[in-house]
Amino acid sequence: MHINDFDFDLPAELIAQHPPAERGSSRLLVALPGQQLVDSQFNQLTDYIASGDVLVFNNTRVMKARLFGHKISGGQIEALIERVVDAHTALAHIRSSKAPKPGSKLIFQGNIQAEMLERQGELFVLRFDSEETVWALLEAHGHLPLPPYITRSADDNDDERYQTVYAKYQGAIAAPTAGLHFTETLLQQLHAKGVHLTEVTLHVGAGTFQPVRVENIAEHHMHSEWYEVSPQVVAEIEAAKKRGNKIWAVGTTVVRALESAARSGSLQAGQGDTNIFITPGYQFNVIDQMITNFHLPKSTLLMLVSAFSGYHQIRQVYQHAVAQQYHFFSYGDAMLLGNITKY
């Protein structure tokens, strides 16, 4: 398919710049294949999920991954930590007038000193000169990396609202945004209804915001992200399928983790890097339903939901969302999608 097949017109005013006043007060567009679209509210999610169904969350936590500073030679520099390799080493994206060369010394806010060791493709290997770990340095001196389409700096409110209420393991540079709608109250309501709540981990990388730069999407090189699916999750999902219950993914990151773990045809516990690229024609092995936000034009995530619910169905969904002035992207509203092959 051609990249322009995944383009659409989005008025700038529909891109949410702030979270809703209260977590969980977002709208929910229910878009199940073969059924009429329903304009609902996220706090009514319990009306659509059955007792015994499994709802899978991504428990990654967003790092304060952005560092500001300068090269020892004087030029300003900004680093976005993509992955912490060990206690004192990290892979980073770097923005500066001239890319630092191996051996260059960098000084970030808080008098954090680092050396650029080498390049690995688009990433720079940074070695931090400190007794503190990279994690501690980021927590003390880093800034939350809001997505590029949010045209303001992060504030104290974002420190809370750009994390899910169930975030546990540091490692992402972007939130699994479908999860931002969930509140402790809603989780309790789902549990009380008999819904099985379980978690995987996928550390979202900066590649999630990278545009597809090729015309033929089959030529796109997908970024890698680290994921883990536990034996407990596999057992939970297998038991639900035997009962005839549905498996729900909270967000595209959960879809990527579970479908990566099922590439052999059956779901397997494990961890590692995945660069799975899901486009129309993909056969889903695990997921029946998906909760997700609205995605960028020409993005790999728009391709994923088009594979899940059908290309023409998703075009209709997005046209409806724009017409009804839903809010888009990370702090925007949500939709409930079904796998087209199950309807």
ZADO-1210 file (C-alpha; in nm, 4 decimals, padded with zeros to 6 digits):
<atoms>
<atom x="00.0000" y="00.0000" z="00.0000" code="MET" pos="1"/>
<atom x="00.1027" y="00.3600" z="-00.0561" code="HIS" pos="2"/>
<atom x="00.1798" y="00.5973" z="00.2295" code="ILE" pos="3"/>
<atom x="-00.0856" y="00.8394" z="00.1034" code="ASN" pos="4"/>
<atom x="-00.3466" y="00.5695" z="00.1658" code="ASP" pos="5"/>
<atom x="-00.3010" y="00.6520" z="00.5352" code="PHE" pos="6"/>
<atom x="-00.3275" y="01.0283" z="00.5144" code="ASP" pos="7"/>
<atom x="-00.6199" y="01.2353" z="00.6400" code="PHE" pos="8"/>
<atom x="-00.6967" y="01.5999" z="00.7106" code="ASP" pos="9"/>
<atom x="-00.6826" y="01.6866" z="01.0801" code="LEU" pos="10"/>
<atom x="-00.7645" y="02.0378" z="01.2018" code="PRO" pos="11"/>
<atom x="-00.4895" y="02.1538" z="01.4384" code="ALA" pos="12"/>
<atom x="-00.7435" y="02.2514" z="01.7040" code="GLU" pos="13"/>
<atom x="-00.8375" y="01.8839" z="01.7492" code="LEU" pos="14"/>
<atom x="-00.4855" y="01.7925" z="01.8672" code="ILE" pos="15"/>
<atom x="-00.5134" y="01.7814" z="02.2468" code="ALA" pos="16"/>
<atom x="-00.2490" y="02.0021" z="02.4099" code="GLN" pos="17"/>
<atom x="-00.3517" y="01.9220" z="02.7681" code="HIS" pos="18"/>
<atom x="-00.5049" y="01.6226" z="02.9459" code="PRO" pos="19"/>
<atom x="-00.8781" y="01.6411" z="03.0251" code="PRO" pos="20"/>
<atom x="-00.9661" y="01.8198" z="03.3481" code="ALA" pos="21"/>
<atom x="-01.0223" y="01.4849" z="03.5185" code="GLU" pos="22"/>
<atom x="-00.8561" y="01.1553" z="03.4312" code="ARG" pos="23"/>
<atom x="-01.1105" y="00.9244" z="03.2735" code="GLY" pos="24"/>
<atom x="-01.3487" y="01.1968" z="03.1541" code="SER" pos="25"/>
<atom x="-01.2585" y="01.1414" z="02.7878" code="SER" pos="26"/>
<atom x="-01.4987" y="01.0422" z="02.5142" code="ARG" pos="27"/>
<atom x="-01.5066" y="00.6877" z="02.3747" code="LEU" pos="28"/>
<atom x="-01.5958" y="00.6139" z="02.0135" code="LEU" pos="29"/>
<atom x="-01.7235" y="00.2563" z="01.9946" code="VAL" pos="30"/>
<atom x="-01.6405" y="00.1307" z="01.6452" code="ALA" pos="31"/>
<atom x="-01.7060" y="-00.2417" z="01.6176" code="LEU" pos="32"/>
<atom x="-01.6999" y="-00.3855" z="01.2621" code="PRO" pos="33"/>
<atom x="-02.0423" y="-00.4193" z="01.1052" code="GLY" pos="34"/>
<atom x="-02.2111" y="-00.2103" z="01.3747" code="GLN" pos="35"/>
<atom x="-02.3195" y="00.1516" z="01.3972" code="GLN" pos="36"/>
<atom x="-02.0675" y="00.3904" z="01.5490" code="LEU" pos="37"/>
<atom x="-02.1560" y="00.4879" z="01.9047" code="VAL" pos="38"/>
<atom x="-02.0448" y="00.8123" z="02.0707" code="ASP" pos="39"/>
<atom x="-01.9923" y="00.7146" z="02.4329" code="SER" pos="40"/>
<atom x="-01.7851" y="00.8121" z="02.7378" code="GLN" pos="41"/>
<atom x="-01.4773" y="00.6287" z="02.8611" code="PHE" pos="42"/>
<atom x="-01.6244" y="00.5765" z="03.2073" code="ASN" pos="43"/>
<atom x="-01.8907" y="00.3584" z="03.0407" code="GLN" pos="44"/>
<atom x="-01.6335" y="00.1038" z="02.9251" code="LEU" pos="45"/>
<atom x="-01.7722" y="-00.1559" z="03.1657" code="THR" pos="46"/>
<atom x="-02.0879" y="-00.1686" z="02.9494" code="ASP" pos="47"/>
<atom x="-01.8885" y="-00.3204" z="02.6631" code="TYR" pos="48"/>
<atom x="-01.6638" y="-00.5759" z="02.8327" code="ILE" pos="49"/>
<atom x="-01.7899" y="-00.9081" z="02.9647" code="ALA" pos="50"/>
<atom x="-01.7154" y="-01.0963" z="03.2827" code="SER" pos="51"/>
<atom x="-01.4309" y="-01.3395" z="03.2142" code="GLY" pos="52"/>
<atom x="-01.2735" y="-01.1271" z="02.9423" code="ASP" pos="53"/>
<atom x="-00.9036" y="-01.0438" z="02.9822" code="VAL" pos="54"/>
<atom x="-00.7906" y="-00.6818" z="02.9711" code="LEU" pos="55"/>
<atom x="-00.4153" y="-00.6503" z="02.9107" code="VAL" pos="56"/>
<atom x="-00.2274" y="-00.3336" z="03.0129" code="PHE" pos="57"/>
<atom x="00.1253" y="-00.2089" z="02.9426" code="ASN" pos="58"/>
<atom x="00.2877" y="-00.1290" z="03.2784" code="ASN" pos="59"/>
<atom x="00.5853" y="00.0659" z="03.1401" code="THR" pos="60"/>
<atom x="00.6713" y="00.3965" z="03.3064" code="ARG" pos="61"/>
<atom x="00.7877" y="00.7074" z="03.1194" code="VAL" pos="62"/>
<atom x="01.1410" y="00.8199" z="03.2023" code="MET" pos="63"/>
<atom x="01.2338" y="01.1846" z="03.2504" code="LYS" pos="64"/>
<atom x="01.4391" y="01.1209" z="02.9426" code="ALA" pos="65"/>
<atom x="01.5142" y="01.4710" z="02.8100" code="ARG" pos="66"/>
<atom x="01.8407" y="01.6390" z="02.9128" code="LEU" pos="67"/>
<atom x="01.9551" y="01.9904" z="02.8204" code="PHE" pos="68"/>
<atom x="02.3152" y="02.1082" z="02.8211" code="GLY" pos="69"/>
<atom x="02.6118" y="02.1959" z="02.6045" code="HIS" pos="70"/>
<atom x="02.9199" y="02.0465" z="02.4499" code="LYS" pos="71"/>
<atom x="03.2424" y="02.1302" z="02.6327" code="ILE" pos="72"/>
<atom x="03.3348" y="02.3094" z="02.3097" code="SER" pos="73"/>
<atom x="03.0391" y="02.5408" z="02.3680" code="GLY" pos="74"/>
<atom x="02.7473" y="02.4409" z="02.1433" code="GLY" pos="75"/>
<atom x="02.4029" y="02.3826" z="02.2933" code="GLN" pos="76"/>
<atom x="02.2780" y="02.0245" z="02.3000" code="ILE" pos="77"/>
<atom x="01.9648" y="01.8294" z="02.3823" code="GLU" pos="78"/>
<atom x="01.9651" y="01.4560" z="02.4513" code="ALA" pos="79"/>
<atom x="01.6666" y="01.2236" z="02.4552" code="LEU" pos="80"/>
<atom x="01.7545" y="00.8971" z="02.6270" code="ILE" pos="81"/>
<atom x="01.6093" y="00.6123" z="02.4208" code="GLU" pos="82"/>
<atom x="01.7360" y="00.3233" z="02.6323" code="ARG" pos="83"/>
<atom x="01.9416" y="00.2755" z="02.9474" code="VAL" pos="84"/>
<atom x="02.2039" y="00.0105" z="02.8681" code="VAL" pos="85"/>
<atom x="02.3566" y="-00.0242" z="03.2153" code="ASP" pos="86"/>
<atom x="02.4068" y="00.1824" z="03.5307" code="ALA" pos="87"/>
<atom x="02.6222" y="00.4431" z="03.3534" code="HIS" pos="88"/>
<atom x="02.5555" y="00.3994" z="02.9812" code="THR" pos="89"/>
<atom x="02.2617" y="00.4969" z="02.7633" code="ALA" pos="90"/>
<atom x="02.1578" y="00.5236" z="02.4008" code="LEU" pos="91"/>
<atom x="02.0302" y="00.8681" z="02.3096" code="ALA" pos="92"/>
<atom x="01.8969" y="01.0815" z="02.0296" code="HIS" pos="93"/>
<atom x="02.0923" y="01.4080" z="02.0170" code="ILE" pos="94"/>
<atom x="01.9877" y="01.7433" z="01.8774" code="ARG" pos="95"/>
<atom x="02.2614" y="02.0037" z="01.8224" code="SER" pos="96"/>
<atom x="02.3974" y="02.2295" z="01.5506" code="SER" pos="97"/>
<atom x="02.6751" y="01.9747" z="01.4874" code="LYS" pos="98"/>
<atom x="02.6582" y="01.6120" z="01.5968" code="ALA" pos="99"/>
<atom x="02.9164" y="01.5325" z="01.8680" code="PRO" pos="100"/>
<atom x="03.2052" y="01.3117" z="01.7605" code="LYS" pos="101"/>
<atom x="03.3353" y="01.0089" z="01.9543" code="PRO" pos="102"/>
<atom x="03.5262" y="01.1299" z="02.2571" code="GLY" pos="103"/>
<atom x="03.3262" y="01.4538" z="02.2840" code="SER" pos="104"/>
<atom x="03.2496" y="01.5703" z="02.6392" code="LYS" pos="105"/>
<atom x="02.8957" y="01.6832" z="02.7174" code="LEU" pos="106"/>
<atom x="02.7723" y="01.8759" z="03.0220" code="ILE" pos="107"/>
<atom x="02.4022" y="01.8648" z="03.1109" code="PHE" pos="108"/>
<atom x="02.1963" y="02.0534" z="03.3692" code="GLN" pos="109"/>
<atom x="02.2919" y="01.9562" z="03.7231" code="GLY" pos="110"/>
<atom x="02.6566" y="01.9415" z="03.6161" code="ASN" pos="111"/>
<atom x="02.6022" y="01.5956" z="03.4717" code="ILE" pos="112"/>
<atom x="02.9016" y="01.5033" z="03.2582" code="GLN" pos="113"/>
<atom x="02.9006" y="01.2450" z="02.9835" code="ALA" pos="114"/>
<atom x="03.1197" y="01.1270" z="02.6990" code="GLU" pos="115"/>
<atom x="02.9905" y="01.0323" z="02.3554" code="MET" pos="116"/>
<atom x="03.1539" y="00.6979" z="02.2864" code="LEU" pos="117"/>
<atom x="03.0208" y="00.6041" z="01.9416" code="GLU" pos="118"/>
<atom x="02.7228" y="00.6142" z="01.7116" code="ARG" pos="119"/>
<atom x="02.4889" y="00.3232" z="01.6537" code="GLN" pos="120"/>
<atom x="02.2843" y="00.4276" z="01.3537" code="GLY" pos="121"/>
<atom x="02.0761" y="00.7299" z="01.4541" code="GLU" pos="122"/>
<atom x="02.1588" y="00.6799" z="01.8225" code="LEU" pos="123"/>
<atom x="02.4562" y="00.8013" z="02.0253" code="PHE" pos="124"/>
<atom x="02.6178" y="00.5934" z="02.3028" code="VAL" pos="125"/>
<atom x="02.6665" y="00.8131" z="02.6103" code="LEU" pos="126"/>
<atom x="02.8796" y="00.7169" z="02.9115" code="ARG" pos="127"/>
<atom x="02.7914" y="00.9187" z="03.2229" code="PHE" pos="128"/>
<atom x="03.0677" y="01.0180" z="03.4643" code="ASP" pos="129"/>
<atom x="02.8891" y="00.9925" z="03.7982" code="SER" pos="130"/>
<atom x="02.8599" y="00.7664" z="04.0983" code="GLU" pos="131"/>
<atom x="02.4831" y="00.7877" z="04.0538" code="GLU" pos="132"/>
<atom x="02.3081" y="00.5637" z="03.8042" code="THR" pos="133"/>
<atom x="02.1575" y="00.6936" z="03.4828" code="VAL" pos="134"/>
<atom x="01.8145" y="00.6313" z="03.6363" code="TRP" pos="135"/>
<atom x="01.8938" y="00.8510" z="03.9373" code="ALA" pos="136"/>
<atom x="02.0396" y="01.1261" z="03.7173" code="LEU" pos="137"/>
<atom x="01.7314" y="01.1318" z="03.4973" code="LEU" pos="138"/>
<atom x="01.4949" y="01.1384" z="03.7917" code="GLU" pos="139"/>
<atom x="01.6822" y="01.4284" z="03.9503" code="ALA" pos="140"/>
<atom x="01.7658" y="01.6378" z="03.6433" code="HIS" pos="141"/>
<atom x="01.5695" y="01.5085" z="03.3449" code="GLY" pos="142"/>
<atom x="01.2515" y="01.6443" z="03.1896" code="HIS" pos="143"/>
<atom x="00.9437" y="01.4501" z="03.0852" code="LEU" pos="144"/>
<atom x="00.9510" y="01.4162" z="02.7032" code="PRO" pos="145"/>
<atom x="00.6086" y="01.5199" z="02.5795" code="LEU" pos="146"/>
<atom x="00.5342" y="01.4191" z="02.2170" code="PRO" pos="147"/>
<atom x="00.6409" y="01.6584" z="01.9394" code="PRO" pos="148"/>
<atom x="00.2815" y="01.7522" z="01.8517" code="TYR" pos="149"/>
<atom x="00.2277" y="01.8987" z="02.2000" code="ILE" pos="150"/>
<atom x="00.3569" y="02.2509" z="02.1490" code="THR" pos="151"/>
<atom x="00.4395" y="02.3387" z="02.5085" code="ARG" pos="152"/>
<atom x="00.6895" y="02.2350" z="02.7711" code="SER" pos="153"/>
<atom x="00.6040" y="01.9714" z="03.0297" code="ALA" pos="154"/>
<atom x="00.4868" y="02.0996" z="03.3671" code="ASP" pos="155"/>
<atom x="00.4262" y="01.9455" z="03.7105" code="ASP" pos="156"/>
<atom x="00.0784" y="01.8308" z="03.6064" code="ASN" pos="157"/>
<atom x="00.2277" y="01.6254" z="03.3229" code="ASP" pos="158"/>
<atom x="00.4503" y="01.4406" z="03.5714" code="ASP" pos="159"/>
<atom x="00.1314" y="01.2752" z="03.6949" code="GLU" pos="160"/>
<atom x="-00.1015" y="01.2845" z="03.3958" code="ARG" pos="161"/>
<atom x="00.1461" y="01.1543" z="03.1365" code="TYR" pos="162"/>
<atom x="00.1799" y="00.8330" z="03.3397" code="GLN" pos="163"/>
<atom x="-00.0802" y="00.5587" z="03.3731" code="THR" pos="164"/>
<atom x="-00.2076" y="00.4927" z="03.7260" code="VAL" pos="165"/>
<atom x="-00.0561" y="00.1423" z="03.7036" code="TYR" pos="166"/>
<atom x="00.2875" y="00.2409" z="03.5632" code="ALA" pos="167"/>
<atom x="00.5645" y="00.0354" z="03.7249" code="LYS" pos="168"/>
<atom x="00.8826" y="-00.0196" z="03.5250" code="TYR" pos="169"/>
<atom x="01.0930" y="00.2727" z="03.3989" code="GLN" pos="170"/>
<atom x="01.2016" y="00.2541" z="03.0394" code="GLY" pos="171"/>
<atom x="00.9624" y="00.4348" z="02.8033" code="ALA" pos="172"/>
<atom x="01.0057" y="00.7750" z="02.6475" code="ILE" pos="173"/>
<atom x="00.6377" y="00.7968" z="02.5570" code="ALA" pos="174"/>
<atom x="00.3317" y="00.6903" z="02.7507" code="ALA" pos="175"/>
<atom x="00.1136" y="00.3980" z="02.6395" code="PRO" pos="176"/>
<atom x="-00.1577" y="00.6567" z="02.5947" code="THR" pos="177"/>
<atom x="-00.4667" y="00.4346" z="02.5787" code="ALA" pos="178"/>
<atom x="-00.3960" y="00.3590" z="02.9438" code="GLY" pos="179"/>
<atom x="-00.4065" y="00.7246" z="03.0483" code="LEU" pos="180"/>
<atom x="-00.7879" y="00.7096" z="03.0594" code="HIS" pos="181"/>
<atom x="-00.8026" y="00.4454" z="03.3322" code="PHE" pos="182"/>
<atom x="-00.8642" y="00.5471" z="03.6934" code="THR" pos="183"/>
<atom x="-00.8367" y="00.3396" z="04.0086" code="GLU" pos="184"/>
<atom x="-01.2172" y="00.3558" z="04.0333" code="THR" pos="185"/>
<atom x="-01.2669" y="00.2167" z="03.6824" code="LEU" pos="186"/>
<atom x="-01.0138" y="-00.0603" z="03.7455" code="LEU" pos="187"/>
<atom x="-01.2052" y="-00.1572" z="04.0606" code="GLN" pos="188"/>
<atom x="-01.5345" y="-00.1577" z="03.8672" code="GLN" pos="189"/>
<atom x="-01.3871" y="-00.3847" z="03.6007" code="LEU" pos="190"/>
<atom x="-01.2472" y="-00.6201" z="03.8639" code="HIS" pos="191"/>
<atom x="-01.5825" y="-00.6287" z="04.0432" code="ALA" pos="192"/>
<atom x="-01.7523" y="-00.7227" z="03.7149" code="LYS" pos="193"/>
<atom x="-01.5247" y="-01.0259" z="03.6827" code="GLY" pos="194"/>
<atom x="-01.2907" y="-00.8894" z="03.4181" code="VAL" pos="195"/>
<atom x="-00.9382" y="-01.0326" z="03.4436" code="HIS" pos="196"/>
<atom x="-00.6762" y="-00.7559" z="03.4574" code="LEU" pos="197"/>
<atom x="-00.3207" y="-00.8470" z="03.3608" code="THR" pos="198"/>
<atom x="-00.0034" y="-00.6698" z="03.2445" code="GLU" pos="199"/>
<atom x="00.2785" y="-00.6927" z="02.9928" code="VAL" pos="200"/>
<atom x="00.5706" y="-00.4525" z="02.9489" code="THR" pos="201"/>
<atom x="00.6770" y="-00.2742" z="02.6323" code="LEU" pos="202"/>
<atom x="00.9085" y="00.0264" z="02.6643" code="HIS" pos="203"/>
<atom x="00.7838" y="00.2731" z="02.4049" code="VAL" pos="204"/>
<atom x="01.0646" y="00.4310" z="02.2015" code="GLY" pos="205"/>
<atom x="01.0942" y="00.7544" z="02.0037" code="ALA" pos="206"/>
<atom x="01.0376" y="00.5597" z="01.6847" code="GLY" pos="207"/>
<atom x="00.6652" y="00.5628" z="01.7609" code="THR" pos="208"/>
<atom x="00.6640" y="00.9274" z="01.6469" code="PHE" pos="209"/>
<atom x="00.8872" y="00.8815" z="01.3438" code="GLN" pos="210"/>
<atom x="00.7050" y="00.9387" z="01.0151" code="PRO" pos="211"/>
<atom x="00.7090" y="00.6752" z="00.7443" code="VAL" pos="212"/>
<atom x="00.9387" y="00.8252" z="00.4805" code="ARG" pos="213"/>
<atom x="00.8914" y="00.5717" z="00.1998" code="VAL" pos="214"/>
<atom x="00.6062" y="00.5690" z="-00.0498" code="GLU" pos="215"/>
<atom x="00.5668" y="00.1893" z="-00.0457" code="ASN" pos="216"/>
<atom x="00.5004" y="00.1056" z="00.3204" code="ILE" pos="217"/>
<atom x="00.6466" y="-00.2441" z="00.2742" code="ALA" pos="218"/>
<atom x="00.9884" y="-00.0749" z="00.2478" code="GLU" pos="219"/>
<atom x="00.9608" y="00.0949" z="00.5885" code="HIS" pos="220"/>
<atom x="01.2201" y="-00.0085" z="00.8492" code="HIS" pos="221"/>
<atom x="01.0430" y="-00.0453" z="01.1817" code="MET" pos="222"/>
<atom x="01.2101" y="00.0671" z="01.5056" code="HIS" pos="223"/>
<atom x="01.2770" y="-00.1840" z="01.7868" code="SER" pos="224"/>
<atom x="01.1333" y="-00.1786" z="02.1367" code="GLU" pos="225"/>
<atom x="01.1935" y="-00.4059" z="02.4362" code="TRP" pos="226"/>
<atom x="00.9020" y="-00.6135" z="02.5626" code="TYR" pos="227"/>
<atom x="00.8245" y="-00.8876" z="02.8131" code="GLU" pos="228"/>
<atom x="00.5317" y="-01.1280" z="02.8349" code="VAL" pos="229"/>
<atom x="00.5227" y="-01.3423" z="03.1483" code="SER" pos="230"/>
<atom x="00.4120" y="-01.7070" z="03.1792" code="PRO" pos="231"/>
<atom x="00.1244" y="-01.5850" z="03.4007" code="GLN" pos="232"/>
<atom x="-00.0100" y="-01.3677" z="03.1198" code="VAL" pos="233"/>
<atom x="00.0140" y="-01.6548" z="02.8721" code="VAL" pos="234"/>
<atom x="-00.1770" y="-01.8825" z="03.1103" code="ALA" pos="235"/>
<atom x="-00.4432" y="-01.6144" z="03.1715" code="GLU" pos="236"/>
<atom x="-00.4982" y="-01.5619" z="02.7993" code="ILE" pos="237"/>
<atom x="-00.5053" y="-01.9333" z="02.7137" code="GLU" pos="238"/>
<atom x="-00.7621" y="-01.9981" z="02.9887" code="ALA" pos="239"/>
<atom x="-00.9830" y="-01.7140" z="02.8623" code="ALA" pos="240"/>
<atom x="-00.9721" y="-01.8414" z="02.5046" code="LYS" pos="241"/>
<atom x="-01.0773" y="-02.1878" z="02.6237" code="LYS" pos="242"/>
<atom x="-01.3710" y="-02.0250" z="02.8071" code="ARG" pos="243"/>
<atom x="-01.4713" y="-01.8407" z="02.4903" code="GLY" pos="244"/>
<atom x="-01.3889" y="-01.4995" z="02.6359" code="ASN" pos="245"/>
<atom x="-01.2289" y="-01.2106" z="02.4509" code="LYS" pos="246"/>
<atom x="-00.8754" y="-01.0752" z="02.4866" code="ILE" pos="247"/>
<atom x="-00.8598" y="-00.6954" z="02.5049" code="TRP" pos="248"/>
<atom x="-00.5474" y="-00.4880" z="02.4436" code="ALA" pos="249"/>
<atom x="-00.5191" y="-00.1514" z="02.6119" code="VAL" pos="250"/>
<atom x="-00.3281" y="00.0245" z="02.3367" code="GLY" pos="251"/>
<atom x="-00.1185" y="-00.0607" z="02.0340" code="THR" pos="252"/>
<atom x="00.1851" y="-00.1305" z="02.2523" code="THR" pos="253"/>
<atom x="00.0052" y="-00.4263" z="02.4112" code="VAL" pos="254"/>
<atom x="-00.0912" y="-00.5478" z="02.0633" code="VAL" pos="255"/>
<atom x="00.2732" y="-00.5284" z="01.9545" code="ARG" pos="256"/>
<atom x="00.3952" y="-00.7128" z="02.2647" code="ALA" pos="257"/>
<atom x="00.1437" y="-00.9966" z="02.2474" code="LEU" pos="258"/>
<atom x="00.1568" y="-01.0416" z="01.8715" code="GLU" pos="259"/>
<atom x="00.5383" y="-01.0431" z="01.8907" code="SER" pos="260"/>
<atom x="00.5183" y="-01.3162" z="02.1539" code="ALA" pos="261"/>
<atom x="00.2888" y="-01.5169" z="01.9232" code="ALA" pos="262"/>
<atom x="00.4892" y="-01.4976" z="01.6008" code="ARG" pos="263"/>
<atom x="00.5347" y="-01.8753" z="01.6072" code="SER" pos="264"/>
<atom x="00.1568" y="-01.9123" z="01.5856" code="GLY" pos="265"/>
<atom x="00.1035" y="-01.9701" z="01.9568" code="SER" pos="266"/>
<atom x="00.1587" y="-01.7296" z="02.2446" code="LEU" pos="267"/>
<atom x="00.4931" y="-01.7847" z="02.4176" code="GLN" pos="268"/>
<atom x="00.6310" y="-01.6228" z="02.7329" code="ALA" pos="269"/>
<atom x="00.9545" y="-01.4344" z="02.6848" code="GLY" pos="270"/>
<atom x="01.1304" y="-01.1025" z="02.6477" code="GLN" pos="271"/>
<atom x="01.3469" y="-00.9240" z="02.3960" code="GLY" pos="272"/>
<atom x="01.3388" y="-00.6647" z="02.1211" code="ASP" pos="273"/>
<atom x="01.0596" y="-00.6497" z="01.8667" code="THR" pos="274"/>
<atom x="01.0343" y="-00.4593" z="01.5402" code="ASN" pos="275"/>
<atom x="00.7036" y="-00.6116" z="01.4383" code="ILE" pos="276"/>
<atom x="00.5322" y="-00.4025" z="01.1688" code="PHE" pos="277"/>
<atom x="00.1588" y="-00.4686" z="01.1465" code="ILE" pos="278"/>
<atom x="-00.0115" y="-00.3567" z="00.8252" code="THR" pos="279"/>
<atom x="-00.3354" y="-00.4515" z="00.6452" code="PRO" pos="280"/>
<atom x="-00.3347" y="-00.8216" z="00.5645" code="GLY" pos="281"/>
<atom x="-00.1740" y="-00.9220" z="00.8959" code="TYR" pos="282"/>
<atom x="-00.3427" y="-01.2154" z="01.0715" code="GLN" pos="283"/>
<atom x="-00.3831" y="-01.1477" z="01.4441" code="PHE" pos="284"/>
<atom x="-00.3097" y="-01.4418" z="01.6727" code="ASN" pos="285"/>
<atom x="-00.4092" y="-01.3062" z="02.0140" code="VAL" pos="286"/>
<atom x="-00.6162" y="-00.9863" z="02.0249" code="ILE" pos="287"/>
<atom x="-00.9959" y="-00.9663" z="01.9809" code="ASP" pos="288"/>
<atom x="-01.0692" y="-00.6099" z="02.0967" code="GLN" pos="289"/>
<atom x="-00.8564" y="-00.2982" z="02.1312" code="MET" pos="290"/>
<atom x="-00.8820" y="00.0296" z="02.3199" code="ILE" pos="291"/>
<atom x="-00.6674" y="00.2960" z="02.1614" code="THR" pos="292"/>
<atom x="-00.6355" y="00.6690" z="02.1026" code="ASN" pos="293"/>
<atom x="-00.6504" y="00.8370" z="01.7613" code="PHE" pos="294"/>
<atom x="-00.3225" y="00.8264" z="01.5704" code="HIS" pos="295"/>
<atom x="-00.1104" y="01.0455" z="01.3464" code="LEU" pos="296"/>
<atom x="-00.1693" y="01.0581" z="00.9696" code="PRO" pos="297"/>
<atom x="00.0716" y="00.8335" z="00.7749" code="LYS" pos="298"/>
<atom x="00.1842" y="00.6627" z="01.0981" code="SER" pos="299"/>
<atom x="00.2640" y="00.2962" z="01.1612" code="THR" pos="300"/>
<atom x="-00.0018" y="00.2990" z="01.4353" code="LEU" pos="301"/>
<atom x="-00.2709" y="00.4054" z="01.1895" code="LEU" pos="302"/>
<atom x="-00.1586" y="00.1147" z="00.9711" code="MET" pos="303"/>
<atom x="-00.1872" y="-00.1200" z="01.2697" code="LEU" pos="304"/>
<atom x="-00.5469" y="-00.0235" z="01.3539" code="VAL" pos="305"/>
<atom x="-00.6343" y="-00.0430" z="00.9824" code="SER" pos="306"/>
<atom x="-00.5068" y="-00.4011" z="00.9839" code="ALA" pos="307"/>
<atom x="-00.7081" y="-00.4744" z="01.2964" code="PHE" pos="308"/>
<atom x="-01.0469" y="-00.3281" z="01.2078" code="SER" pos="309"/>
<atom x="-01.0256" y="-00.2958" z="00.8306" code="GLY" pos="310"/>
<atom x="-00.8889" y="-00.0160" z="00.6166" code="TYR" pos="311"/>
<atom x="-01.2234" y="00.1250" z="00.5026" code="HIS" pos="312"/>
<atom x="-01.3775" y="00.0923" z="00.8498" code="GLN" pos="313"/>
<atom x="-01.0951" y="00.2951" z="01.0033" code="ILE" pos="314"/>
<atom x="-01.1268" y="00.5653" z="00.7374" code="ARG" pos="315"/>
<atom x="-01.4954" y="00.5992" z="00.8283" code="GLN" pos="316"/>
<atom x="-01.4110" y="00.6031" z="01.1997" code="VAL" pos="317"/>
<atom x="-01.1583" y="00.8836" z="01.1581" code="TYR" pos="318"/>
<atom x="-01.3926" y="01.0868" z="00.9360" code="GLN" pos="319"/>
<atom x="-01.6605" y="01.0559" z="01.2051" code="HIS" pos="320"/>
<atom x="-01.4135" y="01.1490" z="01.4800" code="ALA" pos="321"/>
<atom x="-01.3069" y="01.4653" z="01.2970" code="VAL" pos="322"/>
<atom x="-01.6669" y="01.5619" z="01.2193" code="ALA" pos="323"/>
<atom x="-01.7697" y="01.5088" z="01.5825" code="GLN" pos="324"/>
<atom x="-01.4609" y="01.6981" z="01.7065" code="GLN" pos="325"/>
<atom x="-01.3016" y="01.4208" z="01.9075" code="TYR" pos="326"/>
<atom x="-00.9639" y="01.5133" z="02.0546" code="HIS" pos="327"/>
<atom x="-00.6640" y="01.3412" z="01.8968" code="PHE" pos="328"/>
<atom x="-00.3333" y="01.1859" z="02.0023" code="PHE" pos="329"/>
<atom x="-00.1772" y="01.1337" z="02.3463" code="SER" pos="330"/>
<atom x="-00.4048" y="01.3497" z="02.5607" code="TYR" pos="331"/>
<atom x="-00.7047" y="01.2978" z="02.3341" code="GLY" pos="332"/>
<atom x="-01.0091" y="01.0727" z="02.3351" code="ASP" pos="333"/>
<atom x="-01.0255" y="00.6964" z="02.2834" code="ALA" pos="334"/>
<atom x="-01.1915" y="00.4427" z="02.0590" code="MET" pos="335"/>
<atom x="-01.2962" y="00.0811" z="02.1075" code="LEU" pos="336"/>
<atom x="-01.2134" y="-00.1363" z="01.8076" code="LEU" pos="337"/>
<atom x="-01.2863" y="-00.4979" z="01.7188" code="GLY" pos="338"/>
<atom x="-01.0798" y="-00.7361" z="01.5070" code="ASN" pos="339"/>
<atom x="-01.2531" y="-00.7475" z="01.1687" code="ILE" pos="340"/>
<atom x="-01.1886" y="-01.1230" z="01.1334" code="THR" pos="341"/>
<atom x="-01.3951" y="-01.1921" z="01.4490" code="LYS" pos="342"/>
<atom x="-01.7115" y="-01.0186" z="01.3259" code="TYR" pos="343"/>
</atoms>
